[in-house]
Amino acid sequence: MADELNALKKLAADSAVTQVANDMVVGLGTGSTAEFVLQALAARIREGLRITGVPTSERTAARARELGIPLAVDVATDIAIDGSDEVDPQLNLIKGRGGALLREKIVAGSSARFIVVIDETKLVSRLGAGILPIEVVQFGWQATARRIEQLGAKPQRRDLVTDNGNYILDCIFGPIENPKSLAMELDHITGIVEHGLFIGMAAEVHVGQRGAGPQPMLLKLPQ
């Protein structure tokens, strides 16, 4: 099963990377699917592609250096390519279960074009099938968690400190009826640094599907 899903992730990643051109600044995601993006970019660099990458985590930065991908400091990118934990029919996302949601959102929001790569298991009819990660400052995190509970969630602090020195609260909301409204409510809670709801940010989603042949499904919102 894992090998099959990895093949689907690779299919989606390879498809997205074909849109990268010479002299682009490319946002580099974090996680298992983003690893296939890094590998595909490294292969194209060996063939002569000239790009600069902007990593969304220290882990991604280290891996990019291993693969020979030059890195930049400015987060403004021509294109950002990353995975996602959940994608709904409106191409709203839940991201950040790998713990890099703040930097992922900064890079995605600073990019001229944000492309998402997933396997078919990440497609959901409604966001909230799994946890929604929320990054919070360490000071007073319990009070912040109580505020989040008032919105109907069950938060649990993850045993990890992010690259930014913050905590992650893994929150179970159940199916989210209005992701945009919830995102706005979370934006107004003091102590929350960022949340994993990426609303209206994805330009397109490349989906690796079982039995669909050598090309992934491409999802775009109607113009």
C-alpha positions in Angstrom: 0.0 0.0 0.0 2.8 2.4 0.9 4.7 1.7 -2.3 1.5 2.3 -4.3 0.8 5.6 -2.6 4.4 6.7 -3.1 4.1 6.0 -6.8 1.0 8.2 -7.0 2.8 11.0 -5.1 5.7 10.7 -7.5 3.4 10.9 -10.5 1.8 14.1 -9.2 5.2 15.6 -8.2 6.7 14.9 -11.6 3.8 16.5 -13.3 3.9 19.7 -11.3 7.7 20.1 -11.7 7.3 20.3 -15.5 6.0 23.8 -14.9 9.3 25.0 -13.4 11.4 27.0 -15.9 14.9 28.4 -15.9 15.7 31.2 -13.5 12.6 30.7 -11.4 12.5 31.0 -7.6 10.7 27.9 -6.4 9.0 27.3 -3.0 10.0 23.9 -1.6 7.5 22.2 0.5 7.9 19.9 3.5 6.7 16.3 3.9 6.7 12.9 2.2 5.1 14.2 -1.0 7.4 17.2 -1.1 10.3 14.8 -1.1 9.3 13.6 -4.5 9.2 17.3 -5.7 12.8 17.8 -4.4 13.9 14.6 -6.2 12.3 15.7 -9.5 13.8 19.2 -9.3 17.2 17.8 -8.5 17.0 15.5 -11.6 16.1 18.5 -13.8 19.0 20.5 -12.3 21.4 17.7 -13.2 20.0 18.1 -16.8 20.8 21.8 -16.8 17.8 23.5 -15.2 18.7 26.8 -13.3 16.5 27.6 -10.3 16.8 28.8 -6.7 14.7 27.1 -4.0 13.0 28.6 -0.9 12.6 25.9 1.8 9.7 25.8 4.1 11.5 24.0 6.9 15.0 23.3 8.2 14.5 19.7 7.2 13.7 20.6 3.6 16.7 23.0 3.5 19.0 20.2 4.6 17.5 17.8 2.0 17.7 20.4 -0.8 21.4 21.0 -0.1 22.0 17.2 -0.2 20.4 17.1 -3.6 22.3 20.1 -4.9 19.4 22.5 -5.1 20.6 26.1 -4.6 18.7 28.0 -1.9 17.5 31.6 -1.5 16.7 33.8 1.5 13.8 35.9 0.1 10.5 34.0 0.3 9.0 35.7 -2.7 8.7 32.9 -5.3 7.6 32.5 -8.9 6.0 29.1 -8.1 5.6 27.1 -4.9 5.0 23.3 -5.0 3.9 21.5 -1.9 1.8 18.6 -0.7 -1.5 18.7 1.4 -3.1 16.7 4.0 -6.7 17.3 2.8 -8.2 19.0 -0.3 -11.9 19.8 -0.7 -13.8 20.3 -4.0 -13.2 24.1 -3.7 -9.4 23.4 -3.5 -9.3 24.6 0.1 -6.6 22.8 2.0 -5.6 21.5 5.4 -1.8 21.5 5.6 0.9 21.4 8.3 0.6 18.0 9.9 4.4 17.7 9.3 4.8 20.7 11.6 5.9 23.4 9.1 2.6 25.1 8.5 3.7 28.7 9.3 6.6 28.7 6.8 4.5 26.7 4.3 1.8 29.4 4.4 4.3 32.3 4.3 5.9 30.8 1.1 2.6 29.8 -0.5 1.2 33.3 0.2 4.3 35.0 -1.2 4.3 32.9 -4.4 2.9 34.1 -7.8 1.5 30.6 -8.2 0.9 27.8 -5.6 0.6 24.3 -6.9 -0.4 21.3 -4.8 0.6 17.7 -5.3 -1.3 14.8 -3.6 -2.3 11.2 -4.0 -6.0 10.5 -4.3 -6.4 9.6 -0.6 -6.1 13.3 0.3 -9.3 14.3 -1.5 -12.2 14.9 0.9 -15.8 16.0 0.4 -15.3 18.4 3.4 -12.3 19.5 5.3 -11.9 18.1 8.9 -11.6 14.4 8.1 -8.5 14.4 10.3 -6.6 16.9 12.6 -6.2 20.6 11.9 -2.8 21.7 13.1 -2.5 25.1 14.8 0.8 26.7 15.7 0.7 28.6 18.9 3.3 30.5 21.0 4.6 28.6 24.0 3.6 31.3 26.5 0.0 30.8 27.7 -0.6 27.9 25.2 -3.1 26.4 27.6 -5.2 29.5 27.5 -5.0 29.6 23.7 -6.1 25.9 23.7 -9.2 26.8 25.8 -10.1 29.5 23.3 -9.9 27.0 20.5 -12.0 24.5 22.5 -14.8 27.2 22.6 -15.0 26.8 18.8 -15.8 23.1 19.2 -12.4 21.6 18.8 -10.5 19.0 20.9 -6.9 20.3 20.9 -3.9 18.2 22.0 -0.4 19.6 22.2 2.1 17.7 20.0 5.4 16.8 21.6 7.5 19.0 19.3 8.8 22.5 19.0 8.6 24.0 15.5 11.5 25.6 13.6 10.0 28.9 14.8 10.1 27.9 18.5 6.4 27.4 18.9 4.0 24.5 19.8 1.6 22.7 17.6 -1.9 21.9 18.8 -3.5 19.1 16.9 -7.2 19.9 16.8 -10.1 17.7 16.0 -13.1 19.7 14.7 -14.9 17.0 12.7 -16.3 18.0 9.3 -15.8 21.8 8.9 -19.0 23.3 7.5 -17.5 26.7 6.6 -13.6 26.6 6.4 -13.4 30.3 5.5 -15.4 31.3 8.6 -13.4 29.1 10.9 -10.1 30.4 9.5 -11.3 34.0 10.3 -12.2 33.0 13.8 -8.8 31.4 14.4 -7.1 34.4 13.0 -8.5 36.5 15.8 -7.4 34.3 18.7 -4.4 35.8 20.5 -1.6 33.3 20.9 -2.3 31.5 17.5 0.7 32.1 15.2 -0.9 30.3 12.2 -3.3 27.6 11.4 -3.4 24.9 8.8 -6.4 26.1 6.8 -5.2 27.3 3.4 -8.3 29.0 1.9 -8.3 30.0 -1.7 -4.6 29.7 -2.1 -4.1 26.8 -4.5 -4.0 27.6 -8.2 -4.2 23.9 -9.1 -3.9 20.5 -7.6 -2.1 17.5 -9.3 -3.7 14.2 -8.1 -2.0 10.8 -8.5 -4.8 8.3 -9.0 -4.8 4.5 -9.1 -5.4 3.1 -12.6 -5.5 6.5 -14.3 -2.5 6.0 -16.5 0.7 8.0 -16.6 -0.9 11.4 -16.1 -2.3 12.7 -12.8 -5.7 14.3 -12.6 -5.5 18.1 -12.7 -7.9 20.1 -10.6 -8.5 23.8 -11.2 -11.3 26.1 -10.1 -13.5 27.5 -12.9 -12.4 30.9 -14.0 
